[in-house]
Amino acid sequence: MLFKNKNLVVLKPPMGWNSWDCFAANVTEVELLENAKVMEEKLKKFGWEYVVCDIQWSEPLAGTENVTYRDFADLTIDEYGRQMPAVNRFPSAADGKGFKDIADKIHAMGLKFGIHIMRGIPRKAVELNCPVIGTDVRARDVADPFSICQWNGDMYGVKDTPEGQKYYDSIFALYASWGVDFVKVDDIAHEHLYPDHPYGEAEVHMIRKAIDNSGRDMVLSLSPGPAVIEKAWQMERDANMWRITDDFWDDWKLLKAMFERCEVWQKHVSPGCFPDCDMLPLGRIGTGFRAGRDTNFTRDEQKTLMTLWCIFKSPLMMGGDLRELDEFTLGLLTNENLIRANQEGAHPTELARDDDHAVWTSEIDGGRYLALFNLSDSEKEITFDTSELDMQVNKITDAWTNKEINQANINNGVIKIEIPAHGAEMIVLQ
């Protein structure tokens, strides 16, 4: 089969919002659409466009037993074993309409709609031995009962057979009919979870083919990480974005460790292929399944996070509740220089790193972005000799404020900037 170039689906890192950091498994239709409305009003003009409903949208009782997954959950499925939105949480899904009404409303806002799925076929479908639409086989013919998720009991893996491909084709045909633009597939990108079934290599390719067979462009995102660099060839062939870390939360140790992960993956960033540092746990998080709290990152750490994600060209998926955006968080998400680095920058490269500091650069028309990071626990002067960049530097501008940097900070092309602990500075060189 001759496949179209999946990299043309999304040439730049996707920018959007995902429901997980706020609502875990129990997001509702109202919460999705309210966050979409804020994106339309405050973020769309800056390039933010994807609204993604995360895990267990087919589980009527998701989130009712604290924040863990219920064993052997009674998922909502159709007669062909395909998950359908739980109507008590997504009322517009009644009468078999699925997510179509929600997708239509989000599209009407000028945005795009995405969903999360676990790899495989629901155990409930296997128990009922549902037929696979358009075939003479049934769920038990395609399910691999020895391929199961370690942390969620909803699914079995799908066998790498023509019949298994037909099942994947059937679910992506359904998503295409709903108008889905983005699919995050979980339990599929981590090499070390399943020594006997390495990271779902076969299922990744089956899903790629199913998207192509659906006739609709959909961004393919793979989780969780860390993906392994030895399999970069398949990530680049089959996916648009793939996690290079396990779930990322608001912990400085996790943020500092991301510098090494980005160094490993920097040469694999290209149009349509984006190693994914995971969501941005900024603003107000946990509002749907706990009392809710502000991010634990300091403001300087938040600037470091946004600077690294943007210069590395990671996808940008906001995790905080958009309905509770404060001015500082809004400023982080709408800084035009950072967004330009993320969307238009080329060849992101780490120039230096030790335990106390890091330096990154990326190319932009007419100049470069240069990011200086203080990874130490105290204020520190970070220096960089611009002669290493093989360019004539005539002007240096602070990317956060758009103000030209005082020449006192520059001596014979050597930049010296005092940066707070765990903080960052990004500058534009022209």
For each residue, the residues with C-beta under 8 A, 3 or more apart:
1: 209 212
2:
3: 6 208 209 212
4: 8 212
5: 8 272
6: 3 9 208 211 212 220 238 240 272
7: 10 11 240 270 271 272 273
8: 4 5 11 272
9: 6 217 218 219 240 272
10: 7 13 14 219 240 272
11: 7 8 271 272
12: 271 342 343 344
13: 10 241 274 313 314 315 316 342 343
14: 10 49 50 182 219 221 240 241 274 315 316 317
15: 47 48 49 50 315 316 317 339 342 343
16: 39 48 49 50 51 52 112 114 182 316 317 318
17: 35 36 39 48 50 51 52 317 318 319 322
18: 21 52 54 114 116 184 279 317 318 319
19: 22 23 27 31 32 35 52 53 54 288
20: 23 24 54 55 116 279 319
21: 18 279 281 285 286 319 320
22: 19 27 31 35 284 285 286 287 288 319 320 321
23: 19 20 26 27 28 31 54 63 287 288 289
24: 20 27 54 55 62 63 67 288 289
25: 54 55 56 59 62 63 67 69 289
26: 23 56 62 63 64 89 288 289
27: 19 22 23 24 31 32 53 54 57 89 288
28: 23 31 32 89 90
29: 32 33 89 90 91 92 102
30: 33 34
31: 19 22 23 27 28 34 35 288
32: 19 27 28 29 35 36 51 53 102 106
33: 29 30 36 37 102 105 106
34: 30 31 37 38 323
35: 17 19 22 31 32 38 39 51 321 322 323
36: 17 32 33 39 40 51 105 106 109 111
37: 33 34 40 41 109
38: 34 35 41 42 43 322 323 325
39: 16 17 35 36 42 43 44 48 49 51 109 111 322
40: 36 37 43 44 109 110 111
41: 37 38 44
42: 38 39 322 325 330 334
43: 38 39 40 46 48 322 333 334
44: 39 40 41 47 48 49 109 110 111
45:
46: 43 333 334 336 339
47: 15 44 339 343
48: 15 16 17 39 43 44 316 318 333
49: 14 15 16 39 44 110 111 112
50: 14 15 16 17 111 112 113 114 181 182 219 317
51: 16 17 32 35 36 39 106 111 112 113 114
52: 16 17 18 19 113 114 115 116 182 184 317
53: 19 27 32 57 99 102 113 114 115 116
54: 18 19 20 23 24 25 27 57 116 184
55: 20 24 25 62 116 118 152 186
56: 25 26 59 62 69 73 75 154
57: 27 53 54 62 83 85 86 89 90 115 116
58: 75 76 77 83 84 85 86 122
59: 25 56 62 70 73 74 75 76 86 154
60: 74 76 86 87 88 89
61: 64 65 70 73 74
62: 24 25 26 55 56 57 59 69 70 73 86 89
63: 23 24 25 26 67 288 289
64: 26 61 70
65: 61 68 70
66: 289
67: 24 25 63 289 290
68: 65
69: 25 56 62 73 151 152 153 154
70: 59 61 62 64 65 73
71: 153
72: 123 153
73: 56 59 61 62 69 70 153 154
74: 59 60 61 124
75: 56 58 59 83 122 124 154
76: 58 59 60 83 84 85 86 87
77: 58 81 82 83 84 122 124 125 130
78: 81 82 84 96
79: 130 131
80: 130 131 132 133 170
81: 77 78 121 122 124 125 126 128 130 131 132 139 167
82: 77 78 125 133 170 171 174
83: 57 58 75 76 77 117 122 171
84: 58 76 77 78 93 96 98
85: 57 58 76 89 90 93 98 99
86: 57 58 59 60 62 76 89 90 93
87: 60 76 90 91 93 94
88: 60 91
89: 26 27 28 29 57 60 62 85 86
90: 28 29 57 85 86 87 93 99 102
91: 29 87 88 94
92: 29 97 101 102
93: 84 85 86 87 90 97 98 99 101 102
94: 87 91 97
95:
96: 78 84
97: 92 93 94 100 101
98: 84 85 93 174 177 178
99: 53 85 90 93 102 103 113 115 178 179 180
100: 97 103 104 177 178 179
101: 92 93 97 104 105
102: 29 32 33 53 90 92 93 99 105 106 113
103: 99 100 106 107 113 178 179 180 181
104: 100 101 107 108 179
105: 33 36 101 102 108 109
106: 32 33 36 51 102 103 109 111 112 113
107: 103 104 110 111 112 113 179
108: 104 105
109: 36 37 39 40 44 105 106
110: 40 44 49 107
111: 36 39 40 44 49 50 51 106 107
112: 16 49 50 51 106 107 181 182
113: 50 51 52 53 99 102 103 106 107 179 180 181 182
114: 16 18 50 51 52 53 180 181 182 183 184 219 221
115: 52 53 57 99 175 180 182 183 184
116: 18 20 52 53 54 55 57 183 184 185 186
117: 83 171 183 184 185 186
118: 55 149 152 154 155 185 186 187
119: 155 157 158 185 186 187 188 200 203 207
120: 143 144 147 149 155 156 157 158 187 203
121: 81 125 126 139 142 143 155 156 157 158 167
122: 58 75 77 81 83 125 126 154 155
123: 72 126 127 153 154 155 156
124: 74 75 77 81 127 128
125: 77 81 82 121 122 128 129 130 139 143
126: 81 121 122 123 129 139 140 143 145 156
127: 123 124
128: 81 124 125 139
129: 125 126 138 139 140
130: 77 79 80 81 125 138 139
131: 79 80 81 135 137 138 139
132: 80 81 135 137 138 139 141 142 163 166 167 170
133: 80 82 170
134: 166 170
135: 131 132 163 166
136:
137: 131 132 141 142 163 166
138: 129 130 131 132 141 142
139: 81 121 125 126 128 129 130 131 132 142 143 167
140: 126 129 143
141: 132 137 138 163
142: 121 132 137 138 139 158 159 161 163 164 166 167
143: 120 121 125 126 139 140 156 157 158 159
144: 120 147 156 157 158 159
145: 126 148 156
146: 157 196 197
147: 120 144 156 157 194 197
148: 145 153 155 156 157
149: 118 120 152 153 154 155 187
150: 193 194
151: 69 187
152: 55 69 118 149 155 186 187
153: 69 71 72 73 123 148 149
154: 56 59 69 73 75 118 122 123 149
155: 118 119 120 121 122 123 148 149 152 187
156: 120 121 123 126 143 144 145 147 148
157: 119 120 121 143 144 146 147 148 197 200 203
158: 119 120 121 142 143 144 164 167 168 203 206
159: 142 143 144 163 164
160: 164 202 203 206
161: 142 164 165
162: 165 166
163: 132 135 137 141 142 159 166 167
164: 142 158 159 160 161 167 168 206
165: 161 162 168 169 206 209 210
166: 132 134 135 137 142 162 163 169 170
167: 81 121 132 139 142 158 163 164 170 171
168: 158 164 165 171 172 203 206 207 209 210
169: 165 166 172 173 209 210 213 214
170: 80 82 132 133 134 166 167 173 174
171: 82 83 117 167 168 174 175 210
172: 168 169 175 176 183 207 210 211 213 214 218
173: 169 170 176 177 213 214
174: 82 98 170 171 177 178
175: 115 171 172 178 180 183 214 216 218
176: 172 173 179 180 214 215 216 218
177: 98 100 173 174
178: 98 99 100 103 174 175
179: 99 100 103 104 107 113 176 216
180: 99 103 113 114 115 175 176 183 216 218
181: 50 103 112 113 114 217 218 219
182: 14 16 50 52 112 113 114 115 218 219 221
183: 114 115 116 117 172 175 180 207 211 218 219 220 221
184: 18 52 54 114 115 116 117 221 222 223
185: 116 117 118 119 188 204 207 220 221 222 223
186: 55 116 117 118 119 152 223 224
187: 118 119 120 149 151 152 155 190 193 200 223 224
188: 119 185 199 200 203 204 207 222 223
189: 199 200 204 222 223 224 225 227 235 242 243
190: 187 193 199 224 225 226 227 246
191: 198 199 226 227 228 231
192: 195 228
193: 150 187 190 199
194: 147 150 197 198 199 200
195: 192 198
196: 146
197: 146 147 157 194 200
198: 191 194 195 201
199: 188 189 190 191 193 194 204 227 228 231
200: 119 157 187 188 189 194 197 203 204
201: 198 204 205 231 234
202: 160 205 206
203: 119 120 157 158 160 168 188 200 206 207
204: 185 188 189 199 200 201 207 208 222 234 238 239
205: 201 202 208 209 234 238
206: 158 160 164 165 168 202 203 209 210
207: 119 168 172 183 185 188 203 204 210 211 220 238
208: 3 6 204 205 211 212 220 237 238 239
209: 1 3 165 168 169 205 206 212 213
210: 165 168 169 171 172 206 207 213 214
211: 6 172 183 207 208 214 216 218 220
212: 1 3 4 6 208 209
213: 169 172 173 209 210
214: 169 172 173 175 176 210 211 218
215: 176
216: 175 176 179 180 211
217: 9 181
218: 9 172 175 176 180 181 182 183 211 214
219: 9 10 14 50 114 181 182 183 240 241
220: 6 183 185 207 208 211 238 239 240 241
221: 14 114 182 183 184 185 239 240 241 242 276 315
222: 184 185 188 189 204 227 235 239 241 242 243
223: 184 185 186 187 188 189 242 243 276
224: 186 187 189 190 243 245 246 247
225: 189 190 242 243 244 245 246 276 278
226: 190 191 243 244 245 246 261
227: 189 190 191 199 222 231 232 235 242 243 244 275
228: 191 192 199 231
229: 232 264 265 268
230:
231: 191 199 201 227 228 234 235
232: 227 229 235 236 265 268
233: 236 237
234: 201 204 205 231 237 238 239
235: 189 222 227 231 232 238 239 242 268 273 275
236: 232 233 239 268 270 273
237: 208 233 234
238: 6 204 205 207 208 220 234 235
239: 204 208 220 221 222 234 235 236 242 273
240: 6 7 9 10 14 219 220 221 272 273 274
241: 13 14 219 220 221 222 273 274 275 276 315
242: 189 221 222 223 225 227 235 239 275 276
243: 189 222 223 224 225 226 227 246 276 278
244: 225 226 227 261 262 264 265 275 276 277
245: 224 225 226 248 254 257 258 261 277 278
246: 190 224 225 226 243
247: 224 278
248: 245 254 258 277 278 279 281
249: 254 281
250: 281 282 285 295 296 297
251: 254 255 296
252: 255 256 297 301 422
253: 256 257
254: 245 248 249 251 257 258
255: 251 252 258 297 301 304 305 308 422
256: 252 253 259 375
257: 245 253 254 260 261
258: 245 248 254 255 261 262 277 308
259: 256 262 263 308 350 353 358 373 375
260: 257 263 264 353
261: 226 244 245 257 258 264 265 277
262: 244 258 259 265 266 275 277 308 312 314 348 350 360
263: 259 260 266 350 353
264: 229 244 260 261
265: 229 232 244 261 262 268 269 275
266: 262 263 269 312 348 349 350
267:
268: 229 232 235 236 265 273 275
269: 265 266 273 274 275 312 313 348
270: 7 236 273
271: 7 11 12
272: 5 6 7 8 9 10 11 240
273: 7 235 236 239 240 241 268 269 270
274: 13 14 240 241 269 313 314 315
275: 227 235 241 242 244 262 265 268 269 312 314
276: 221 223 225 241 242 243 244 314 315
277: 244 245 248 258 261 262 308 309 312 314 315
278: 225 243 245 247 248 317
279: 18 20 21 248 317 318 319
280: 305 306 309 316 317 318 319 320
281: 21 248 249 250 285 295 297 319 320
282: 250 285 295 297 302 305 318 319 320 329 332 333
283: 294 295 318 320 321 322 324 325 326 329
284: 22 287 292 293 294 295 320 321 324
285: 21 22 250 281 282 292 293 294 295 319 320 321
286: 21 22 289 290 291 292 293
287: 22 23 284 290 292 321 324
288: 19 22 23 24 26 27 31 63 292 321
289: 23 24 25 26 63 66 67 286
290: 67 286 287 293
291: 286
292: 284 285 286 287 288 321
293: 284 285 286 290 296
294: 283 284 285
295: 250 281 282 283 284 285 302 320
296: 250 251 293
297: 250 252 255 281 282 301 302 305
298: 301 302 422
299: 302 303 328
300: 303 304 420 421 422 423 424
301: 252 255 297 298 304 305 422 423
302: 282 295 297 298 299 305 306 328 329 332
303: 299 300 306 307 332 400 423 424
304: 255 300 301 307 308 373 422 423 424
305: 255 280 282 297 301 302 308 309
306: 280 302 303 309 310 332 335 338
307: 303 304 310 311 338 371 373 424 426
308: 255 258 259 262 277 304 305 311 312 314 360 371 373 424
309: 277 280 305 306 312 314 316 342
310: 306 307 313 314 316 338 339 341 342 345 426
311: 307 308 341 342 345 348 360 361 362 369 371 426
312: 262 266 269 275 277 308 309 348 360
313: 13 269 274 310 341 342 345 348 362
314: 13 262 274 275 276 277 308 309 310 342
315: 13 14 15 221 241 274 276 277
316: 13 14 15 16 48 280 309 310 342
317: 14 15 16 17 18 50 52 278 279 280
318: 16 17 18 48 279 280 282 283 322 333
319: 17 18 20 21 22 279 280 281 282 285
320: 21 22 280 281 282 283 284 285 295 324 325 329
321: 22 35 283 284 285 287 288 292 324 325
322: 17 35 38 39 42 43 283 318 325
323: 34 35 38
324: 283 284 287 320 321
325: 38 42 283 320 321 322 329 330 333
326: 283 329 330
327: 330 331
328: 299 302 331 332
329: 282 283 302 320 325 326 332 333
330: 42 325 326 327 333 334
331: 327 328 334 335
332: 282 302 303 306 328 329 335 338
333: 43 46 48 282 318 325 329 330
334: 42 43 46 330 331 339
335: 306 331 332 338 339 399 400
336: 46 339 340
337: 340 341 369 399 400 402 426 428
338: 306 307 310 332 335 341 342 399 426
339: 15 46 47 310 334 335 336 342 343
340: 336 337 343 344 345 364
341: 310 311 313 337 338 344 345 362 364 369 399 426
342: 12 13 15 309 310 311 313 314 316 338 339 345
343: 12 13 15 47 339 340
344: 12 340 341 364 365
345: 310 311 313 340 341 342 348 362 363 364 369
346: 362 363 364
347: 362 363
348: 262 266 269 311 312 313 345 360 361 362
349: 266 360 361 362
350: 259 262 263 266 353 358 359 360
351: 359 360 361 384 388
352: 357 358 359 384
353: 259 260 263 350 357 358 359
354: 357 358
355: 375 376
356: 374 375 376 380
357: 352 353 354 372 373 374 375 376 380 382
358: 259 350 352 353 354 372 373 375
359: 350 351 352 353 370 371 372 373 382 384
360: 262 308 311 312 348 349 350 351 370 371 373
361: 311 348 349 351 368 369 370 371 389
362: 311 313 341 345 346 347 348 349 368 369
363: 345 346 347 368
364: 340 341 344 345 346 367 368 369 428
365: 344
366: 430
367: 364 391 428 429 430
368: 361 362 363 364 389 391 428 429
369: 311 337 341 345 361 362 364 399 426 427 428 429
370: 359 360 361 384 386 389 415 426 427 428 429
371: 307 308 311 359 360 361 424 425 426 427
372: 357 358 359 382 384 415 417 419 424 425 426 427
373: 259 304 307 308 357 358 359 360 382 419 423 424
374: 356 357 379 380 382 419 420 421 422 423 424
375: 256 259 355 356 357 358 422
376: 355 356 357 380 421 422
377: 421 422
378: 421
379: 374 418 419 420 421
380: 356 357 374 376 418 419 421
381: 416 417 418 419
382: 357 359 372 373 374 416 417 418 419 425
383: 414 415 416 417
384: 351 352 359 370 372 388 414 415
385: 388 413 414 415
386: 370 389 391 393 413 414 415 429
387: 390 413
388: 351 384 385
389: 361 368 370 386 393 429
390: 387
391: 367 368 386 429
392:
393: 386 389 396 413 429 430
394: 430
395: 404 428 429 430
396: 393 404 405 410 415 427 428 429 430
397: 402 403 404 405 427 428 430
398: 401 402 403 404 405 425 426 427 428
399: 335 337 338 341 369 402 426 427 428
400: 303 335 337 425 426
401: 398
402: 337 397 398 399
403: 397 398
404: 395 396 397 398
405: 396 397 398 409 410 415 417 427
406: 409
407: 410
408:
409: 405 406 415 416 417
410: 396 405 407 413 414 415 416
411: 414 416
412:
413: 385 386 387 393 410
414: 383 384 385 386 410 411
415: 370 372 383 384 385 386 396 405 409 410 427
416: 381 382 383 409 410 411
417: 372 381 382 383 405 409 425
418: 379 380 381 382
419: 372 373 374 379 380 381 382 423 424 425
420: 300 374 379 423
421: 300 374 376 377 378 379 380
422: 252 255 298 300 301 304 374 375 376 377
423: 300 301 303 304 373 374 419 420
424: 300 303 304 307 308 371 372 373 374 419
425: 371 372 382 398 400 417 419
426: 307 310 311 337 338 341 369 370 371 372 398 399 400
427: 369 370 371 372 396 397 398 399 405 415
428: 337 364 367 368 369 370 395 396 397 398 399
429: 367 368 369 370 386 389 391 393 395 396
430: 366 367 393 394 395 396 397
